[in-house]
């Protein structure tokens, strides 16, 4: 799999890299928001 990516043109590799970074970032933001909401609910009650 990694070898296939290495053979791609640099523009496509960069696109794959940035898509991966954005997806990982969105996942972390969603996790942060959900855990923050849960913590606030435990503080309020």
PyMOL Python script that loads the backbone (N, CA, C, O; Angstrom):
from pymol import cmd

cmd.read_pdbstr("""\
ATOM      1  N   UNK A   1       0.836  -1.198   0.000  1.00  0.00           N
ATOM      2  CA  UNK A   1       0.000   0.000   0.000  1.00  0.00           C
ATOM      3  C   UNK A   1       0.876   1.254   0.000  1.00  0.00           C
ATOM      4  O   UNK A   1       0.662   2.169  -0.795  1.00  0.00           O
ATOM      5  N   UNK A   2       1.862   1.287   0.898  1.00  0.00           N
ATOM      6  CA  UNK A   2       2.738   2.447   0.988  1.00  0.00           C
ATOM      7  C   UNK A   2       3.548   2.615  -0.293  1.00  0.00           C
ATOM      8  O   UNK A   2       3.820   3.737  -0.722  1.00  0.00           O
ATOM      9  N   UNK A   3       3.929   1.503  -0.895  1.00  0.00           N
ATOM     10  CA  UNK A   3       4.694   1.567  -2.141  1.00  0.00           C
ATOM     11  C   UNK A   3       3.855   2.170  -3.259  1.00  0.00           C
ATOM     12  O   UNK A   3       4.367   2.918  -4.092  1.00  0.00           O
ATOM     13  N   UNK A   4       2.561   1.843  -3.278  1.00  0.00           N
ATOM     14  CA  UNK A   4       1.662   2.414  -4.289  1.00  0.00           C
ATOM     15  C   UNK A   4       1.574   3.925  -4.137  1.00  0.00           C
ATOM     16  O   UNK A   4       1.573   4.657  -5.127  1.00  0.00           O
ATOM     17  N   UNK A   5       1.500   4.384  -2.901  1.00  0.00           N
ATOM     18  CA  UNK A   5       1.419   5.825  -2.642  1.00  0.00           C
ATOM     19  C   UNK A   5       2.721   6.509  -3.040  1.00  0.00           C
ATOM     20  O   UNK A   5       2.698   7.617  -3.577  1.00  0.00           O
ATOM     21  N   UNK A   6       3.846   5.869  -2.785  1.00  0.00           N
ATOM     22  CA  UNK A   6       5.151   6.457  -3.142  1.00  0.00           C
ATOM     23  C   UNK A   6       5.308   6.643  -4.641  1.00  0.00           C
ATOM     24  O   UNK A   6       6.008   7.552  -5.086  1.00  0.00           O
ATOM     25  N   UNK A   7       4.663   5.788  -5.423  1.00  0.00           N
ATOM     26  CA  UNK A   7       4.781   5.889  -6.875  1.00  0.00           C
ATOM     27  C   UNK A   7       3.880   6.960  -7.481  1.00  0.00           C
ATOM     28  O   UNK A   7       4.032   7.301  -8.654  1.00  0.00           O
ATOM     29  N   UNK A   8       2.949   7.492  -6.700  1.00  0.00           N
ATOM     30  CA  UNK A   8       2.056   8.527  -7.213  1.00  0.00           C
ATOM     31  C   UNK A   8       2.807   9.834  -7.408  1.00  0.00           C
ATOM     32  O   UNK A   8       3.852  10.043  -6.793  1.00  0.00           O
ATOM     33  N   UNK A   9       2.292  10.712  -8.251  1.00  0.00           N
ATOM     34  CA  UNK A   9       2.897  12.036  -8.402  1.00  0.00           C
ATOM     35  C   UNK A   9       2.817  12.803  -7.077  1.00  0.00           C
ATOM     36  O   UNK A   9       1.960  12.532  -6.236  1.00  0.00           O
ATOM     37  N   UNK A  10       3.724  13.758  -6.916  1.00  0.00           N
ATOM     38  CA  UNK A  10       3.806  14.483  -5.646  1.00  0.00           C
ATOM     39  C   UNK A  10       2.513  15.219  -5.312  1.00  0.00           C
ATOM     40  O   UNK A  10       2.129  15.291  -4.145  1.00  0.00           O
ATOM     41  N   UNK A  11       1.844  15.761  -6.312  1.00  0.00           N
ATOM     42  CA  UNK A  11       0.597  16.491  -6.060  1.00  0.00           C
ATOM     43  C   UNK A  11      -0.463  15.575  -5.445  1.00  0.00           C
ATOM     44  O   UNK A  11      -1.174  15.970  -4.521  1.00  0.00           O
ATOM     45  N   UNK A  12      -0.562  14.353  -5.964  1.00  0.00           N
ATOM     46  CA  UNK A  12      -1.546  13.407  -5.420  1.00  0.00           C
ATOM     47  C   UNK A  12      -1.158  12.962  -4.009  1.00  0.00           C
ATOM     48  O   UNK A  12      -2.024  12.780  -3.153  1.00  0.00           O
ATOM     49  N   UNK A  13       0.145  12.786  -3.768  1.00  0.00           N
ATOM     50  CA  UNK A  13       0.593  12.406  -2.424  1.00  0.00           C
ATOM     51  C   UNK A  13       0.265  13.495  -1.420  1.00  0.00           C
ATOM     52  O   UNK A  13      -0.172  13.210  -0.305  1.00  0.00           O
ATOM     53  N   UNK A  14       0.478  14.761  -1.821  1.00  0.00           N
ATOM     54  CA  UNK A  14       0.156  15.871  -0.928  1.00  0.00           C
ATOM     55  C   UNK A  14      -1.334  15.928  -0.645  1.00  0.00           C
ATOM     56  O   UNK A  14      -1.749  16.195   0.483  1.00  0.00           O
ATOM     57  N   UNK A  15      -2.144  15.674  -1.678  1.00  0.00           N
ATOM     58  CA  UNK A  15      -3.593  15.679  -1.499  1.00  0.00           C
ATOM     59  C   UNK A  15      -4.016  14.596  -0.510  1.00  0.00           C
ATOM     60  O   UNK A  15      -4.830  14.851   0.377  1.00  0.00           O
ATOM     61  N   UNK A  16      -3.473  13.399  -0.653  1.00  0.00           N
ATOM     62  CA  UNK A  16      -3.783  12.307   0.281  1.00  0.00           C
ATOM     63  C   UNK A  16      -3.345  12.679   1.698  1.00  0.00           C
ATOM     64  O   UNK A  16      -4.066  12.425   2.663  1.00  0.00           O
ATOM     65  N   UNK A  17      -2.168  13.279   1.815  1.00  0.00           N
ATOM     66  CA  UNK A  17      -1.667  13.689   3.123  1.00  0.00           C
ATOM     67  C   UNK A  17      -2.604  14.701   3.778  1.00  0.00           C
ATOM     68  O   UNK A  17      -2.968  14.546   4.944  1.00  0.00           O
ATOM     69  N   UNK A  18      -2.995  15.734   3.034  1.00  0.00           N
ATOM     70  CA  UNK A  18      -3.833  16.767   3.633  1.00  0.00           C
ATOM     71  C   UNK A  18      -5.240  16.262   3.942  1.00  0.00           C
ATOM     72  O   UNK A  18      -5.841  16.683   4.931  1.00  0.00           O
ATOM     73  N   UNK A  19      -5.763  15.383   3.128  1.00  0.00           N
ATOM     74  CA  UNK A  19      -7.076  14.791   3.437  1.00  0.00           C
ATOM     75  C   UNK A  19      -6.983  13.997   4.736  1.00  0.00           C
ATOM     76  O   UNK A  19      -7.880  14.067   5.576  1.00  0.00           O
ATOM     77  N   UNK A  20      -5.898  13.243   4.900  1.00  0.00           N
ATOM     78  CA  UNK A  20      -5.695  12.475   6.129  1.00  0.00           C
ATOM     79  C   UNK A  20      -5.581  13.398   7.335  1.00  0.00           C
ATOM     80  O   UNK A  20      -6.151  13.114   8.389  1.00  0.00           O
ATOM     81  N   UNK A  21      -4.853  14.494   7.189  1.00  0.00           N
ATOM     82  CA  UNK A  21      -4.687  15.449   8.290  1.00  0.00           C
ATOM     83  C   UNK A  21      -6.030  16.069   8.659  1.00  0.00           C
ATOM     84  O   UNK A  21      -6.344  16.203   9.842  1.00  0.00           O
ATOM     85  N   UNK A  22      -6.819  16.447   7.667  1.00  0.00           N
ATOM     86  CA  UNK A  22      -8.121  17.067   7.929  1.00  0.00           C
ATOM     87  C   UNK A  22      -9.061  16.085   8.613  1.00  0.00           C
ATOM     88  O   UNK A  22      -9.748  16.456   9.565  1.00  0.00           O
ATOM     89  N   UNK A  23      -9.105  14.853   8.152  1.00  0.00           N
ATOM     90  CA  UNK A  23      -9.987  13.848   8.764  1.00  0.00           C
ATOM     91  C   UNK A  23      -9.572  13.584  10.212  1.00  0.00           C
ATOM     92  O   UNK A  23     -10.425  13.498  11.095  1.00  0.00           O
ATOM     93  N   UNK A  24      -8.272  13.455  10.458  1.00  0.00           N
ATOM     94  CA  UNK A  24      -7.788  13.244  11.824  1.00  0.00           C
ATOM     95  C   UNK A  24      -8.108  14.454  12.703  1.00  0.00           C
ATOM     96  O   UNK A  24      -8.503  14.295  13.858  1.00  0.00           O
ATOM     97  N   UNK A  25      -7.941  15.641  12.168  1.00  0.00           N
ATOM     98  CA  UNK A  25      -8.251  16.853  12.920  1.00  0.00           C
ATOM     99  C   UNK A  25      -9.724  16.948  13.263  1.00  0.00           C
ATOM    100  O   UNK A  25     -10.077  17.301  14.388  1.00  0.00           O
ATOM    101  N   UNK A  26     -10.580  16.640  12.318  1.00  0.00           N
ATOM    102  CA  UNK A  26     -12.019  16.665  12.588  1.00  0.00           C
ATOM    103  C   UNK A  26     -12.399  15.637  13.648  1.00  0.00           C
ATOM    104  O   UNK A  26     -13.234  15.907  14.511  1.00  0.00           O
ATOM    105  N   UNK A  27     -11.787  14.465  13.579  1.00  0.00           N
ATOM    106  CA  UNK A  27     -12.069  13.439  14.585  1.00  0.00           C
ATOM    107  C   UNK A  27     -11.662  13.927  15.976  1.00  0.00           C
ATOM    108  O   UNK A  27     -12.385  13.708  16.947  1.00  0.00           O
ATOM    109  N   UNK A  28     -10.505  14.588  16.071  1.00  0.00           N
ATOM    110  CA  UNK A  28     -10.061  15.100  17.375  1.00  0.00           C
ATOM    111  C   UNK A  28     -10.957  16.217  17.879  1.00  0.00           C
ATOM    112  O   UNK A  28     -11.231  16.295  19.076  1.00  0.00           O
ATOM    113  N   UNK A  29     -11.421  17.084  16.983  1.00  0.00           N
ATOM    114  CA  UNK A  29     -12.318  18.166  17.390  1.00  0.00           C
ATOM    115  C   UNK A  29     -13.640  17.597  17.892  1.00  0.00           C
ATOM    116  O   UNK A  29     -14.161  18.043  18.914  1.00  0.00           O
ATOM    117  N   UNK A  30     -14.184  16.615  17.177  1.00  0.00           N
ATOM    118  CA  UNK A  30     -15.446  15.991  17.610  1.00  0.00           C
ATOM    119  C   UNK A  30     -15.265  15.331  18.969  1.00  0.00           C
ATOM    120  O   UNK A  30     -16.114  15.474  19.849  1.00  0.00           O
ATOM    121  N   UNK A  31     -14.157  14.604  19.146  1.00  0.00           N
ATOM    122  CA  UNK A  31     -13.888  13.956  20.430  1.00  0.00           C
ATOM    123  C   UNK A  31     -13.773  14.999  21.538  1.00  0.00           C
ATOM    124  O   UNK A  31     -14.322  14.803  22.621  1.00  0.00           O
ATOM    125  N   UNK A  32     -13.076  16.097  21.290  1.00  0.00           N
ATOM    126  CA  UNK A  32     -12.910  17.161  22.278  1.00  0.00           C
ATOM    127  C   UNK A  32     -14.258  17.766  22.662  1.00  0.00           C
ATOM    128  O   UNK A  32     -14.536  17.964  23.844  1.00  0.00           O
ATOM    129  N   UNK A  33     -15.083  18.056  21.680  1.00  0.00           N
ATOM    130  CA  UNK A  33     -16.392  18.657  21.960  1.00  0.00           C
ATOM    131  C   UNK A  33     -17.260  17.702  22.774  1.00  0.00           C
ATOM    132  O   UNK A  33     -17.898  18.112  23.743  1.00  0.00           O
ATOM    133  N   UNK A  34     -17.282  16.441  22.383  1.00  0.00           N
ATOM    134  CA  UNK A  34     -18.125  15.473  23.095  1.00  0.00           C
ATOM    135  C   UNK A  34     -17.660  15.272  24.536  1.00  0.00           C
ATOM    136  O   UNK A  34     -18.486  15.204  25.446  1.00  0.00           O
ATOM    137  N   UNK A  35     -16.365  15.177  24.749  1.00  0.00           N
ATOM    138  CA  UNK A  35     -15.877  14.999  26.120  1.00  0.00           C
ATOM    139  C   UNK A  35     -16.078  16.263  26.952  1.00  0.00           C
ATOM    140  O   UNK A  35     -16.339  16.180  28.153  1.00  0.00           O
ATOM    141  N   UNK A  36     -15.959  17.421  26.328  1.00  0.00           N
ATOM    142  CA  UNK A  36     -16.194  18.671  27.047  1.00  0.00           C
ATOM    143  C   UNK A  36     -17.658  18.779  27.457  1.00  0.00           C
ATOM    144  O   UNK A  36     -17.958  19.184  28.580  1.00  0.00           O
ATOM    145  N   UNK A  37     -18.556  18.425  26.572  1.00  0.00           N
ATOM    146  CA  UNK A  37     -19.989  18.453  26.904  1.00  0.00           C
ATOM    147  C   UNK A  37     -20.274  17.496  28.058  1.00  0.00           C
ATOM    148  O   UNK A  37     -21.022  17.835  28.976  1.00  0.00           O
ATOM    149  N   UNK A  38     -19.684  16.305  28.016  1.00  0.00           N
ATOM    150  CA  UNK A  38     -19.902  15.328  29.091  1.00  0.00           C
ATOM    151  C   UNK A  38     -19.359  15.860  30.418  1.00  0.00           C
ATOM    152  O   UNK A  38     -19.999  15.680  31.454  1.00  0.00           O
ATOM    153  N   UNK A  39     -18.205  16.504  30.409  1.00  0.00           N
ATOM    154  CA  UNK A  39     -17.636  17.054  31.641  1.00  0.00           C
ATOM    155  C   UNK A  39     -18.491  18.184  32.195  1.00  0.00           C
ATOM    156  O   UNK A  39     -18.680  18.288  33.407  1.00  0.00           O
ATOM    157  N   UNK A  40     -19.008  19.029  31.312  1.00  0.00           N
ATOM    158  CA  UNK A  40     -19.861  20.139  31.763  1.00  0.00           C
ATOM    159  C   UNK A  40     -21.140  19.584  32.378  1.00  0.00           C
ATOM    160  O   UNK A  40     -21.623  20.106  33.382  1.00  0.00           O
ATOM    161  N   UNK A  41     -21.686  18.536  31.786  1.00  0.00           N
ATOM    162  CA  UNK A  41     -22.919  17.938  32.329  1.00  0.00           C
ATOM    163  C   UNK A  41     -22.655  17.372  33.731  1.00  0.00           C
ATOM    164  O   UNK A  41     -23.518  17.472  34.603  1.00  0.00           O
ATOM    165  N   UNK A  42     -21.483  16.785  33.958  1.00  0.00           N
ATOM    166  CA  UNK A  42     -21.212  16.228  35.281  1.00  0.00           C
ATOM    167  C   UNK A  42     -20.977  17.349  36.287  1.00  0.00           C
ATOM    168  O   UNK A  42     -21.279  17.175  37.468  1.00  0.00           O
ATOM    169  N   UNK A  43     -20.461  18.467  35.868  1.00  0.00           N
ATOM    170  CA  UNK A  43     -20.256  19.597  36.790  1.00  0.00           C
ATOM    171  C   UNK A  43     -21.559  20.258  37.157  1.00  0.00           C
ATOM    172  O   UNK A  43     -21.734  20.688  38.298  1.00  0.00           O
ATOM    173  N   UNK A  44     -22.485  20.350  36.213  1.00  0.00           N
ATOM    174  CA  UNK A  44     -23.769  21.025  36.449  1.00  0.00           C
ATOM    175  C   UNK A  44     -24.651  20.196  37.360  1.00  0.00           C
ATOM    176  O   UNK A  44     -25.314  20.749  38.238  1.00  0.00           O
ATOM    177  N   UNK A  45     -24.677  18.901  37.178  1.00  0.00           N
ATOM    178  CA  UNK A  45     -25.585  18.062  37.977  1.00  0.00           C
ATOM    179  C   UNK A  45     -25.049  17.720  39.341  1.00  0.00           C
ATOM    180  O   UNK A  45     -25.713  17.023  40.108  1.00  0.00           O
TER     181      UNK A  45
END
""", "prot")
cmd.dss("prot")
cmd.show_as("cartoon", "prot")
cmd.util.cbc("prot")
cmd.orient("prot")
